[in-house]
Amino acid sequence: MMKSVLIIGVLLAILGIVGLAIPVFTTTQTKDVAKLGDVKVQSREQTSHAIPPLLSGGVLVLGVVLIGVGALSKSA
């Protein structure tokens, strides 16, 4: 049980660090606009997503706390 808490803590800490290092990322979606027989007209739409620094910091802190809880209960 505590090993899983430690693993979840490490994953959350890594996600928090990545969120702080790369706060904005872009995704691309291809949509069909029109279809005439075998001919398709498609458009690509790019969307930017921003991760709030407060959220990334909170996830990082939660991960560090879970790592501490997992490490303390493992040694006890």
N, C-alpha and C positions, 0 to 999 in steps of 0.2 A: 504494500500500500504506500509506504513512504518513498519507495523507489519511483513510483509513478508520480508522486508529488514533485520529486526532484527533477524528473524528466520534463514535466509540464512547466516547471519553473524555468528550466534552461530554455525551452522553446519560446516561452513568453518573453524572456529577456532578449533572446535573439531577435524576435519580432519587434520588440521595442527599439532595439538598436538600429535595425533596418529602417523602421519607420522614421526615426530621427535623422538617419543618414540620407534617405531618399523620401522626402516629404511629398513629392508630386510625381505621379506616374501617368502615362498615357496608354489608353487601350484603343485598338482599331477594330471597327466592326464593318463587315461588308454586307450591303443590303441590295436586293434585287429591286431595280426601279421599274423596269419594263421588260416584257418577254414577248418577242415576235417570232414564232416558230422556233428555230434553233438559235436565234440571236437573242442574247441577254444583255441588257444594259444594267450595270451595277455601279453603285457609288460606295466609296469608303468614307466612313465617318470616324473621326478621331475625337475621343473624349478624354479630358484631363480630370484626374481625381487627386484631391489633396487630403492628406492625413494630418489632422490637427496635432501640433507638437504636444499639447497637453495629453491627448490620448496616447501617443507613443510613449511619453514619459511615464504615464500611469501604468501602462502595460509593462514597461521596463521595471518599475518599482515593484509591481506585483510579482513579476518573475523573480526578482532578487529576494523578496520576502519568502516566496515558496521554496527557493533554493536553500535559504537559511533554515526554514522549518524542516525541510527534508534532511538537511545535514545534521541538525541538532537532534532530531528524533532517531537518526541512524546511529549516532554515537552513544545515545542513552540506552 
